[in-house]
Protein backbone atom coordinates (compact mmCIF):
# COMPACT_ATOMS: atom_id res chain seq x y z
CA UNK A 1 0.00 0.00 0.00
CA UNK A 2 1.32 3.42 -0.87
CA UNK A 3 1.11 6.02 1.86
CA UNK A 4 2.01 9.54 0.91
CA UNK A 5 3.82 11.39 3.64
CA UNK A 6 1.61 14.39 4.25
CA UNK A 7 3.71 17.11 5.79
CA UNK A 8 6.06 17.64 2.89
CA UNK A 9 3.27 18.45 0.49
CA UNK A 10 2.02 21.57 2.19
CA UNK A 11 -1.75 21.54 2.45
CA UNK A 12 -2.17 25.24 3.14
CA UNK A 13 0.28 26.63 0.60
CA UNK A 14 -1.91 26.08 -2.50
CA UNK A 15 -4.82 27.75 -0.73
CA UNK A 16 -2.75 30.84 0.02
CA UNK A 17 -1.26 30.96 -3.47
CA UNK A 18 -4.72 30.64 -5.04
CA UNK A 19 -5.97 33.47 -2.82
CA UNK A 20 -3.14 35.82 -3.81
CA UNK A 21 -3.51 35.02 -7.51
CA UNK A 22 -7.27 35.47 -7.15
CA UNK A 23 -6.77 38.95 -5.73
CA UNK A 24 -4.49 39.80 -8.66
CA UNK A 25 -7.03 38.62 -11.21
CA UNK A 26 -9.87 40.20 -9.26
CA UNK A 27 -8.32 43.61 -9.72
CA UNK A 28 -8.85 43.16 -13.45
CA UNK A 29 -12.61 43.10 -13.02
CA UNK A 30 -14.79 46.14 -13.28
CA UNK A 31 -18.27 47.24 -12.36
CA UNK A 32 -20.29 46.31 -9.37
CA UNK A 33 -21.67 42.97 -8.35
CA UNK A 34 -24.95 42.80 -6.49
CA UNK A 35 -24.96 41.11 -3.12
CA UNK A 36 -27.30 38.47 -4.55
CA UNK A 37 -24.79 37.61 -7.28
CA UNK A 38 -21.99 37.54 -4.71
CA UNK A 39 -23.96 35.10 -2.59
CA UNK A 40 -24.70 33.01 -5.69
CA UNK A 41 -21.00 32.91 -6.60
CA UNK A 42 -20.00 31.85 -3.10
CA UNK A 43 -22.71 29.18 -2.97
CA UNK A 44 -21.81 27.80 -6.39
CA UNK A 45 -18.14 27.93 -5.43
CA UNK A 46 -18.84 25.90 -2.33
CA UNK A 47 -20.78 23.32 -4.32
CA UNK A 48 -18.05 23.17 -6.95
CA UNK A 49 -15.36 22.72 -4.30
CA UNK A 50 -17.22 19.67 -3.01
CA UNK A 51 -17.43 18.28 -6.52
CA UNK A 52 -13.74 18.92 -7.20
CA UNK A 53 -12.76 17.46 -3.83
CA UNK A 54 -9.51 18.14 -2.04
CA UNK A 55 -6.34 17.83 -4.09
CA UNK A 56 -4.84 14.39 -4.25
CA UNK A 57 -2.72 13.32 -1.25
CA UNK A 58 -4.33 15.85 1.07
CA UNK A 59 -5.47 14.27 4.27
CA UNK A 60 -6.35 16.71 7.05
CA UNK A 61 -8.94 19.39 7.73
CA UNK A 62 -6.30 21.97 6.82
CA UNK A 63 -6.35 20.57 3.32
CA UNK A 64 -10.15 20.41 3.21
CA UNK A 65 -10.64 16.73 3.99
CA UNK A 66 -13.53 16.17 6.40
CA UNK A 67 -14.00 12.48 5.85
CA UNK A 68 -12.84 10.03 3.26
CA UNK A 69 -15.97 10.69 1.21
CA UNK A 70 -16.42 14.41 1.82
CA UNK A 71 -13.72 16.95 1.11
CA UNK A 72 -13.46 20.50 -0.17
CA UNK A 73 -11.11 22.02 -2.72
CA UNK A 74 -9.94 24.86 -0.51
CA UNK A 75 -7.82 26.47 -3.26
CA UNK A 76 -11.01 26.89 -5.31
CA UNK A 77 -12.88 28.56 -2.46
CA UNK A 78 -9.94 30.80 -1.57
CA UNK A 79 -9.49 31.75 -5.23
CA UNK A 80 -13.18 32.69 -5.46
CA UNK A 81 -12.96 34.80 -2.30
CA UNK A 82 -9.71 36.34 -3.56
CA UNK A 83 -11.31 37.34 -6.86
CA UNK A 84 -14.26 38.96 -5.09
CA UNK A 85 -11.89 40.70 -2.68
CA UNK A 86 -9.60 41.87 -5.47
CA UNK A 87 -12.59 43.24 -7.30
CA UNK A 88 -13.87 45.05 -4.23
CA UNK A 89 -10.55 46.70 -3.38
CA UNK A 90 -10.22 48.10 -6.86
CA UNK A 91 -11.41 51.63 -7.31
CA UNK A 92 -14.97 51.58 -8.52
CA UNK A 93 -15.46 47.94 -7.64
CA UNK A 94 -17.39 46.31 -4.86
CA UNK A 95 -20.90 45.20 -4.24
CA UNK A 96 -24.06 47.17 -4.56
CA UNK B 1 11.16 50.42 -30.46
CA UNK B 2 14.38 52.34 -30.65
CA UNK B 3 17.55 51.55 -28.80
CA UNK B 4 17.39 54.78 -26.85
CA UNK B 5 14.16 53.61 -25.22
CA UNK B 6 16.11 50.83 -23.56
CA UNK B 7 18.23 53.23 -21.60
CA UNK B 8 17.86 53.46 -17.88
CA UNK B 9 16.81 50.77 -15.42
CA UNK B 10 14.63 48.92 -17.91
CA UNK B 11 17.49 48.55 -20.34
CA UNK B 12 19.88 47.37 -17.64
CA UNK B 13 17.40 44.75 -16.44
CA UNK B 14 16.75 43.55 -19.97
CA UNK B 15 20.45 43.36 -20.80
CA UNK B 16 21.37 41.49 -17.61
CA UNK B 17 18.49 39.04 -18.03
CA UNK B 18 19.35 38.34 -21.65
CA UNK B 19 23.03 37.92 -20.79
CA UNK B 20 22.28 35.44 -18.01
CA UNK B 21 19.94 33.45 -20.22
CA UNK B 22 22.33 33.47 -23.17
CA UNK B 23 25.35 32.33 -21.17
CA UNK B 24 23.38 29.71 -19.28
CA UNK B 25 21.64 28.19 -22.26
CA UNK B 26 24.74 28.12 -24.45
CA UNK B 27 26.92 26.55 -21.78
CA UNK B 28 24.17 24.04 -21.02
CA UNK B 29 24.14 22.95 -24.64
CA UNK B 30 27.92 22.65 -24.65
CA UNK B 31 27.88 20.46 -21.56
CA UNK B 32 25.14 18.24 -22.96
CA UNK B 33 27.59 16.37 -25.16
CA UNK B 34 28.00 12.91 -23.69
CA UNK B 35 26.90 14.11 -20.32
CA UNK B 36 23.13 14.02 -20.25
CA UNK B 37 21.86 13.68 -16.71
CA UNK B 38 18.74 11.65 -16.15
CA UNK B 39 15.73 13.53 -14.93
CA UNK B 40 13.39 12.58 -12.16
CA UNK B 41 10.54 11.23 -14.26
CA UNK B 42 11.80 7.69 -13.95
CA UNK B 43 11.61 7.92 -10.18
CA UNK B 44 8.11 9.26 -10.41
CA UNK B 45 7.08 6.35 -12.58
CA UNK B 46 8.50 3.86 -10.10
CA UNK B 47 7.00 5.76 -7.21
CA UNK B 48 3.37 5.78 -8.24
CA UNK B 49 2.77 3.87 -11.42
CA UNK B 50 -0.95 3.73 -10.68
CA UNK B 51 -1.43 7.18 -9.20
CA UNK B 52 0.75 9.33 -11.43
CA UNK B 53 0.90 12.28 -9.02
CA UNK B 54 3.46 14.20 -10.95
CA UNK B 55 4.11 12.57 -14.27
CA UNK B 56 2.79 15.26 -16.54
CA UNK B 57 4.55 18.08 -14.74
CA UNK B 58 7.84 16.23 -14.56
CA UNK B 59 7.73 15.32 -18.25
CA UNK B 60 6.88 18.83 -19.29
CA UNK B 61 9.38 20.69 -17.18
CA UNK B 62 12.07 18.15 -16.54
CA UNK B 63 12.70 16.38 -19.81
CA UNK B 64 11.02 18.94 -22.02
CA UNK B 65 11.77 22.20 -20.27
CA UNK B 66 13.31 23.90 -23.29
CA UNK B 67 10.62 22.55 -25.59
CA UNK B 68 7.84 23.87 -23.38
CA UNK B 69 9.62 27.20 -23.05
CA UNK B 70 9.81 27.59 -26.82
CA UNK B 71 6.17 26.53 -27.19
CA UNK B 72 5.06 29.22 -24.80
CA UNK B 73 7.35 31.63 -26.60
CA UNK B 74 5.63 30.81 -29.87
CA UNK B 75 2.28 31.61 -28.32
CA UNK B 76 3.61 34.90 -27.02
CA UNK B 77 5.08 35.83 -30.38
CA UNK B 78 1.76 34.86 -31.98
CA UNK B 79 -0.02 37.22 -29.64
CA UNK B 80 2.32 40.08 -30.43
CA UNK B 81 2.00 39.45 -34.17
CA UNK B 82 -1.79 39.28 -33.92
CA UNK B 83 -1.91 42.59 -32.13
CA UNK B 84 0.44 44.16 -34.63
CA UNK B 85 -1.50 42.88 -37.65
CA UNK B 86 -5.12 42.93 -36.55
CA UNK B 87 -4.94 45.62 -33.95
CA UNK B 88 -2.64 48.00 -35.77
CA UNK B 89 -2.66 51.20 -33.83
CA UNK B 90 -3.43 49.44 -30.58
CA UNK B 91 0.25 48.92 -29.98
CA UNK B 92 0.77 52.29 -28.47
CA UNK B 93 4.02 54.00 -27.84
CA UNK B 94 5.08 55.88 -24.78
CA UNK B 95 3.24 59.10 -24.27
CA UNK B 96 0.32 58.22 -26.51
CA UNK B 97 -3.24 58.23 -25.24
CA UNK B 98 -4.40 55.05 -26.81
CA UNK B 99 -6.20 53.22 -24.01
CA UNK B 100 -9.06 55.64 -23.43
CA UNK B 101 -9.56 56.30 -27.11
CA UNK B 102 -9.98 52.64 -27.93
CA UNK B 103 -12.18 51.91 -24.96
CA UNK B 104 -14.38 54.87 -25.84
CA UNK B 105 -15.28 53.40 -29.23
CA UNK B 106 -18.97 52.56 -29.68
CA UNK B 107 -19.47 49.33 -27.78
CA UNK B 108 -20.95 46.21 -29.24
CA UNK B 109 -22.10 45.40 -25.76
CA UNK B 110 -25.28 43.48 -25.20
CA UNK B 111 -27.47 45.14 -22.65
CA UNK B 112 -28.38 42.83 -19.85
CA UNK B 113 -32.05 43.64 -20.34
CA UNK B 114 -31.96 41.92 -23.71
CA UNK B 115 -29.90 38.97 -22.58
CA UNK B 116 -31.45 35.55 -22.19
CA UNK B 117 -32.30 34.69 -18.62
CA UNK B 118 -29.56 32.11 -18.40
CA UNK B 119 -26.86 34.55 -19.45
CA UNK B 120 -28.31 37.41 -17.44
CA UNK B 121 -28.08 35.61 -14.15
CA UNK B 122 -25.30 33.10 -14.68
CA UNK B 123 -22.78 34.62 -17.09
CA UNK B 124 -20.92 36.66 -14.48
CA UNK B 125 -20.88 33.92 -11.81
CA UNK B 126 -19.59 31.47 -14.40
CA UNK B 127 -16.83 33.90 -15.40
CA UNK B 128 -15.74 34.25 -11.78
CA UNK B 129 -15.91 30.51 -11.17
CA UNK B 130 -13.92 29.86 -14.35
CA UNK B 131 -11.20 32.14 -13.03
CA UNK B 132 -11.21 30.27 -9.74
CA UNK B 133 -11.12 26.94 -11.57
CA UNK B 134 -8.08 28.07 -13.52
CA UNK B 135 -6.32 28.94 -10.27
CA UNK B 136 -7.31 25.59 -8.79
CA UNK B 137 -5.75 23.86 -11.78
CA UNK B 138 -2.47 25.76 -11.54
CA UNK B 139 -2.12 25.32 -7.79
CA UNK B 140 -2.73 21.59 -8.12
CA UNK B 141 -0.37 21.27 -11.05
CA UNK B 142 2.41 19.46 -9.25
CA UNK B 143 0.13 16.75 -7.93
CA UNK B 144 -2.37 16.33 -10.73
CA UNK B 145 -2.75 16.45 -14.47
CA UNK B 146 -3.22 20.21 -14.58
CA UNK B 147 -0.65 22.86 -15.26
CA UNK B 148 0.14 26.42 -16.14
CA UNK B 149 -0.90 26.10 -19.77
CA UNK B 150 -4.29 24.68 -18.87
CA UNK B 151 -4.80 27.42 -16.30
CA UNK B 152 -3.97 30.08 -18.86
CA UNK B 153 -6.38 28.66 -21.40
CA UNK B 154 -9.19 28.34 -18.85
CA UNK B 155 -8.77 31.95 -17.72
CA UNK B 156 -8.56 33.10 -21.34
CA UNK B 157 -11.85 31.25 -21.91
CA UNK B 158 -13.34 33.21 -19.02
CA UNK B 159 -12.17 36.43 -20.66
CA UNK B 160 -13.65 35.41 -24.01
CA UNK B 161 -16.93 34.33 -22.40
CA UNK B 162 -17.14 37.65 -20.61
CA UNK B 163 -16.58 39.59 -23.83
CA UNK B 164 -19.01 37.46 -25.83
CA UNK B 165 -21.72 37.84 -23.20
CA UNK B 166 -21.27 41.50 -22.27
CA UNK B 167 -19.37 43.05 -25.16
CA UNK B 168 -16.36 45.32 -24.91
CA UNK B 169 -17.33 46.73 -21.56
CA UNK B 170 -17.35 43.38 -19.90
CA UNK B 171 -16.89 42.75 -16.18
CA UNK B 172 -13.58 41.01 -16.82
CA UNK B 173 -12.08 43.95 -18.60
CA UNK B 174 -8.38 43.20 -18.76
CA UNK B 175 -6.42 46.17 -19.94
CA UNK B 176 -3.79 45.92 -22.61
CA UNK B 177 -1.03 46.98 -20.25
CA UNK B 178 -2.05 44.32 -17.76
CA UNK B 179 -2.07 41.62 -20.43
CA UNK B 180 1.34 42.63 -21.72
CA UNK B 181 2.63 42.70 -18.15
CA UNK B 182 1.18 39.25 -17.44
CA UNK B 183 2.71 37.77 -20.57
CA UNK B 184 6.11 39.37 -20.17
CA UNK B 185 6.31 38.60 -16.46
CA UNK B 186 5.31 34.99 -17.00
CA UNK B 187 7.70 34.33 -19.84
CA UNK B 188 10.56 36.12 -18.11
CA UNK B 189 9.98 34.23 -14.88
CA UNK B 190 9.80 30.92 -16.72
CA UNK B 191 13.08 31.62 -18.44
CA UNK B 192 14.94 32.95 -15.45
CA UNK B 193 13.71 30.16 -13.19
CA UNK B 194 16.17 27.99 -15.10
CA UNK B 195 19.00 29.82 -13.33
CA UNK B 196 18.84 27.90 -10.01
CA UNK B 197 19.05 24.62 -11.88
CA UNK B 198 21.99 25.88 -13.86
CA UNK B 199 23.88 27.06 -10.81
CA UNK B 200 23.46 23.75 -9.01
CA UNK B 201 23.63 21.22 -11.86
CA UNK B 202 25.06 23.14 -14.84
CA UNK B 203 21.88 22.42 -16.77
CA UNK B 204 19.47 25.18 -17.60
CA UNK B 205 15.81 24.54 -16.70
CA UNK B 206 16.78 21.60 -14.51
CA UNK B 207 14.31 20.95 -11.76
CA UNK B 208 15.87 21.68 -8.40
CA UNK B 209 14.57 22.36 -4.94
CA UNK B 210 15.43 24.01 -1.69
CA UNK B 211 14.73 23.38 1.95
CA UNK B 212 13.07 26.68 2.64
CA UNK B 213 12.85 26.45 6.42
CA UNK B 214 16.36 25.25 7.18
CA UNK B 215 17.58 28.30 5.31
CA UNK B 216 16.17 30.44 8.10
CA UNK B 217 18.43 29.54 11.04
CA UNK B 218 17.62 32.70 12.93
CA UNK B 219 14.06 31.49 13.58
CA UNK B 220 13.32 30.01 16.97
CA UNK B 221 13.31 26.25 16.80
CA UNK B 222 9.56 25.87 17.32
CA UNK B 223 8.56 28.29 14.59
CA UNK B 224 10.08 26.51 11.61
CA UNK B 225 8.60 23.23 12.76
CA UNK B 226 5.16 24.81 12.99
CA UNK B 227 5.64 26.39 9.58
CA UNK B 228 6.77 23.06 8.23
CA UNK B 229 3.63 21.37 9.55
CA UNK B 230 1.27 23.98 8.13
CA UNK B 231 2.90 25.04 4.90
CA UNK B 232 4.88 21.91 4.14
CA UNK B 233 8.00 22.20 2.07
CA UNK B 234 6.71 23.52 -1.22
CA UNK B 235 10.08 24.06 -2.86
CA UNK B 236 11.86 20.98 -1.63
CA UNK B 237 12.83 18.40 -4.20
CA UNK B 238 12.80 15.13 -2.38
CA UNK B 239 12.20 11.51 -3.13
CA UNK B 240 11.72 9.11 -0.27
CA UNK B 241 11.35 5.45 -1.09
CA UNK B 242 10.86 3.31 1.94
CA UNK B 243 8.52 0.42 2.54
CA UNK B 244 5.15 1.85 3.51
CA UNK B 245 6.13 5.51 3.19
CA UNK B 246 6.72 6.98 -0.23
CA UNK B 247 6.74 10.62 -0.99
CA UNK B 248 7.98 12.98 -3.61
CA UNK B 249 7.97 16.75 -3.78
CA UNK B 250 8.08 18.86 -6.85
CA UNK B 251 10.88 21.39 -6.40
CA UNK B 252 10.38 24.53 -8.44
CA UNK B 253 7.70 23.04 -10.68
CA UNK B 254 4.88 25.01 -8.99
CA UNK B 255 6.65 28.30 -9.69
CA UNK B 256 7.24 27.34 -13.30
CA UNK B 257 3.56 26.49 -13.61
CA UNK B 258 2.48 29.84 -12.24
CA UNK B 259 4.89 31.59 -14.60
CA UNK B 260 3.61 29.69 -17.60
CA UNK B 261 0.02 30.36 -16.56
CA UNK B 262 0.58 34.12 -16.60
CA UNK B 263 2.45 33.86 -19.88
CA UNK B 264 -0.46 32.04 -21.51
CA UNK B 265 -3.05 34.36 -19.94
CA UNK B 266 -1.24 37.38 -21.34
CA UNK B 267 -0.63 35.86 -24.77
CA UNK B 268 -4.02 34.35 -25.54
CA UNK B 269 -6.03 37.17 -23.99
CA UNK B 270 -3.94 39.60 -26.04
CA UNK B 271 -5.00 37.76 -29.19
CA UNK B 272 -8.64 37.98 -28.08
CA UNK B 273 -8.06 41.63 -27.23
CA UNK B 274 -6.86 42.32 -30.77
CA UNK B 275 -9.91 40.61 -32.24
CA UNK B 276 -12.35 42.33 -29.88
CA UNK B 277 -11.05 45.86 -30.32
CA UNK B 278 -10.14 45.21 -33.91
CA UNK B 279 -8.86 47.67 -36.38
CA UNK B 280 -7.77 51.15 -35.53
CA UNK B 281 -7.20 53.63 -38.32
CA UNK B 282 -4.72 55.64 -36.34
CA UNK B 283 -1.30 55.11 -37.77
CA UNK B 284 1.39 54.06 -35.40
CA UNK B 285 3.69 56.76 -34.24
CA UNK B 286 1.11 59.49 -34.72
CA UNK B 287 0.12 61.43 -31.65
CA UNK B 288 -3.61 61.19 -31.04
Boltz contact constraints between the chains, C-beta under 6 A:
constraints:
  - contact:
      token1: [A, 2]
      token2: [B, 246]
      max_distance: 6.0
  - contact:
      token1: [A, 3]
      token2: [B, 244]
      max_distance: 6.0
  - contact:
      token1: [A, 3]
      token2: [B, 245]
      max_distance: 6.0
  - contact:
      token1: [A, 4]
      token2: [B, 247]
      max_distance: 6.0
  - contact:
      token1: [A, 5]
      token2: [B, 245]
      max_distance: 6.0
  - contact:
      token1: [A, 5]
      token2: [B, 247]
      max_distance: 6.0
  - contact:
      token1: [A, 7]
      token2: [B, 232]
      max_distance: 6.0
  - contact:
      token1: [A, 8]
      token2: [B, 232]
      max_distance: 6.0
  - contact:
      token1: [A, 8]
      token2: [B, 233]
      max_distance: 6.0
  - contact:
      token1: [A, 8]
      token2: [B, 247]
      max_distance: 6.0
  - contact:
      token1: [A, 8]
      token2: [B, 249]
      max_distance: 6.0
  - contact:
      token1: [A, 9]
      token2: [B, 232]
      max_distance: 6.0
  - contact:
      token1: [A, 10]
      token2: [B, 231]
      max_distance: 6.0
  - contact:
      token1: [A, 10]
      token2: [B, 232]
      max_distance: 6.0
  - contact:
      token1: [A, 10]
      token2: [B, 234]
      max_distance: 6.0
  - contact:
      token1: [A, 12]
      token2: [B, 230]
      max_distance: 6.0
  - contact:
      token1: [A, 12]
      token2: [B, 231]
      max_distance: 6.0
  - contact:
      token1: [A, 13]
      token2: [B, 231]
      max_distance: 6.0
  - contact:
      token1: [A, 13]
      token2: [B, 232]
      max_distance: 6.0
  - contact:
      token1: [A, 13]
      token2: [B, 234]
      max_distance: 6.0
  - contact:
      token1: [A, 14]
      token2: [B, 139]
      max_distance: 6.0
  - contact:
      token1: [A, 17]
      token2: [B, 139]
      max_distance: 6.0
  - contact:
      token1: [A, 18]
      token2: [B, 135]
      max_distance: 6.0
  - contact:
      token1: [A, 18]
      token2: [B, 139]
      max_distance: 6.0
  - contact:
      token1: [A, 21]
      token2: [B, 135]
      max_distance: 6.0
  - contact:
      token1: [A, 22]
      token2: [B, 135]
      max_distance: 6.0
  - contact:
      token1: [A, 25]
      token2: [B, 131]
      max_distance: 6.0
  - contact:
      token1: [A, 28]
      token2: [B, 174]
      max_distance: 6.0
  - contact:
      token1: [A, 28]
      token2: [B, 178]
      max_distance: 6.0
  - contact:
      token1: [A, 29]
      token2: [B, 171]
      max_distance: 6.0
  - contact:
      token1: [A, 29]
      token2: [B, 172]
      max_distance: 6.0
  - contact:
      token1: [A, 30]
      token2: [B, 173]
      max_distance: 6.0
  - contact:
      token1: [A, 31]
      token2: [B, 171]
      max_distance: 6.0
  - contact:
      token1: [A, 40]
      token2: [B, 125]
      max_distance: 6.0
  - contact:
      token1: [A, 41]
      token2: [B, 125]
      max_distance: 6.0
  - contact:
      token1: [A, 41]
      token2: [B, 128]
      max_distance: 6.0
  - contact:
      token1: [A, 44]
      token2: [B, 125]
      max_distance: 6.0
  - contact:
      token1: [A, 44]
      token2: [B, 129]
      max_distance: 6.0
  - contact:
      token1: [A, 55]
      token2: [B, 140]
      max_distance: 6.0
  - contact:
      token1: [A, 55]
      token2: [B, 143]
      max_distance: 6.0
  - contact:
      token1: [A, 56]
      token2: [B, 143]
      max_distance: 6.0
  - contact:
      token1: [A, 56]
      token2: [B, 144]
      max_distance: 6.0
  - contact:
      token1: [A, 57]
      token2: [B, 143]
      max_distance: 6.0
  - contact:
      token1: [A, 73]
      token2: [B, 136]
      max_distance: 6.0
  - contact:
      token1: [A, 75]
      token2: [B, 136]
      max_distance: 6.0
  - contact:
      token1: [A, 75]
      token2: [B, 139]
      max_distance: 6.0
  - contact:
      token1: [A, 76]
      token2: [B, 132]
      max_distance: 6.0
  - contact:
      token1: [A, 76]
      token2: [B, 136]
      max_distance: 6.0
  - contact:
      token1: [A, 79]
      token2: [B, 132]
      max_distance: 6.0
  - contact:
      token1: [A, 79]
      token2: [B, 135]
      max_distance: 6.0
  - contact:
      token1: [A, 80]
      token2: [B, 132]
      max_distance: 6.0
  - contact:
      token1: [A, 83]
      token2: [B, 128]
      max_distance: 6.0
  - contact:
      token1: [A, 83]
      token2: [B, 131]
      max_distance: 6.0
